[in-house]
């Protein structure tokens, strides 16, 4: 289960992320409402833990914006507000649950489990796009009958590409998806991993699936090389 934490207090974000990671959750952290909203809107998360009082915008505003964008991902609003109508306001903004700070981690964990998805059918663990198949649990990709083993990071990167075929993905979007709060904009990790996927999945095929869009980012999917009439 992949969880996004939107919390501008580093200590709180670290404590919650470490606690969830110990219980097997994959956790990404954003320290701003704007960035958190865009990450949540990009998809791929099964739950969002959203702080009510962020430095750049209110958590309820982020929640309303996501619902207005038809993002139905479950949201737990973490709030320090104690007003009688605070919880009601949280639900009206579109949150699925609200928890008051300070809270015991065990209470938060119980709420996360309650909103998390039940066991999925095995078919839902497989992504298919552009003739490529990705088994998210076995960490294997299959193209033209050939099975290729992938590392955890390679799976995360390929998953992001396959969920957005034909769309130009920026380095920032890719970095936040794969590395979360540990993404270093000045590093070359993205180039290295994209190069590895090309070598593993494009080599020997006439139709390359990974494309560098100069000055913009990367694009996944077959591109017809023939000129438009």
N, C-alpha and C positions, 0 to 999 in steps of 0.2 A: 504494500500500500504506500503510495507516494503522497507526502504531506507537505504543504507549503506553509511556513510560519512567516507572518508579516508582523514584525515587532521591532520597534526602534530602540529598545533597551537591550544592549548587547548581552548583559548578564542573564536577563530573562530568556532571551532567544537561545543562548547557549545551553542553559539549564534544561529548557524544554526539548531542544533538539537532541541533546545527549540522552535524555530520558527516553524519548521515542525511539532513537536509534538502538538503544539497548533492548528494546522489545521488537526489533526487526523491521521498523519502519524506515523508508527512504525519505530523508528530510532535506528540504531546501529552505534557505532563510533569506528574506528580504527585509531591509531596514527602512524602507520608505513605502508610503501608500501608493505612489505613482508606479514605482517599479513592481510592487506586489500585485497591483491590479493588472498590469500587463502580463505578468507571468501567469496569473490565475486565468486570464482570458485566453492565453495561448493554448490552454488545455493540458491534459496529461496528469493532473492532480486529482486525487480522489477525496481530498479534504483540505480546507484552508482554515488555519488558526489565525485570526485577525485581531490585532490590538485595536481597542477603541480610540486611544489618544495617540495618534502618530504625529510626528513633527510637521509633516507637509499637508496632511489632510485627515479628516476624521475617518475612523474605521467604518462608521455607519454610511458615510458617503461612498467609500470604496465598495461596500456591500451593495448599496443601491445601484451604483454604476455597473457592477457586474451583473446584477439581475436585469438591468435595462439592456445589457448586451446579450441577454439570453444565456448567460453562464449559470448552469444549474448545480455546480459543484457545492456540496454541503459546506457550510461555513459555521464555525464556532467563534463567537465574538468574545474576546477577553477584555473585560472592562473593570475599571477601578471605581466606577460610578455607583453610588449607593442610594440614589433617589428612588422612591417607590415605583416610578414609571420607567426606570432605566431598562429593565428587562423587556418590558412591553415595547419600548422604542427599538430595542435590538431586533425583536421579531418583526416589527413593522418595516424595518430596513431591508429585510430579506434573509436575516440570519436564521439558521436552523436550531441554534442553541446559543446560550450565553453563560459565561462563567465569571464570577466576581473575583478579582484579585484582592488580597493574595489567596491562592488556592493550593491545596495539596496536589502533588503530581498524580497520585493515585486517582483522585477525583477527575482530573483532566483525562487521564488515560481511559477511564471508564466511559467518559463521554465520547472520546475519539472512537473507541471500539463500538459504541452504540450506533454511531453515524457511519462507520466504515462499511464497505461492501462485504457482502457475504461471499463465501467461496464461489469462484467463477467456474463456468463450464470450461473445460480444456480448450475448446475452439476459440474462446475469447482471449486466450493467451497468445494467439498468433496474429501477427499483422501481415497483410498482403498488399503489395502495391508495385505496379510497373513490372510484373513478372517475378518479383522478389518476395520471399516469405521469411518472416522473422519470428522465431520462437523465443519469447521474452524470458521464459523460465529456464529453458535448456541453454540459452545463450548461443543459439545457432541460427545462421541464415542459410537459405537454400535458393540457388539460382540455377536454372537449367538442369535440375536434378543433382547438382553438386552441393553438398553440405559443408559449410564453413564455420568453424568455431570462432567465437568472438569474446573479447574481454568485457568486463562490466561496463567500462567507459565506452567502448565501441558499440555495445548494445544500446546504451542511453543515447548516443549520438545518432545511430541509425534509426532508432525509434522516433526521434524528433523529426528527422528527414521524412520518414515514411508517413508520419501523421500530417505532413504539410507538403504533399507532392505538387510540384510546379510553382511553388511559392519561393521567392527570394528571401532567404533567412540571413539576417545580419549576424556578425560575429558576436555582438552583445546578446542577442536572443539565444544563440547556440551556447555561448558560455554560461549564461544563467541557467539554462536547462540542464546541462551536463555537469557543471561544477558548482552551481549555486553560489553561495556567498564566498566560496574559495576561488572563484573565477578571477584571473589576473588579465586585464585587458591588454597589457603590454607583452604578454607571453606569446609563445608560438604553439601552444598545446592544440588549438583547433586545427591548424595547418597540418600538424603531425598526424592527428587522428583521422582527418579527412583523407590524407595521403594513404594511410594504412587501409581505410575502407576501399579506396579506389583500387589498391593493389589486390586486396582480397576478393572484391566483388565485381570489378570492372575488367580486370585483366583477362584477355582471351575471349572477350565478348565484343561484337560489332556495335552494340548499342550502349554507350556509356551512360550511367545513371547519375554520376556526380559531376557537377559543373561549377567552376569558379566564375562568379560574375564580378568582373574587375570593378573595384571601388564600391561594391554593394554587399557582397557576401557569397553565399552558396545557394545552389538550386539542385533539388533532387528530381529525377525523372528524365525520360527520354526526350530529346529535342530533335525535331526534324531538321536535318541540315539543308534541305532543299530550299532555295529562295522562294519567297512569296511571289505569286504572279502579279 
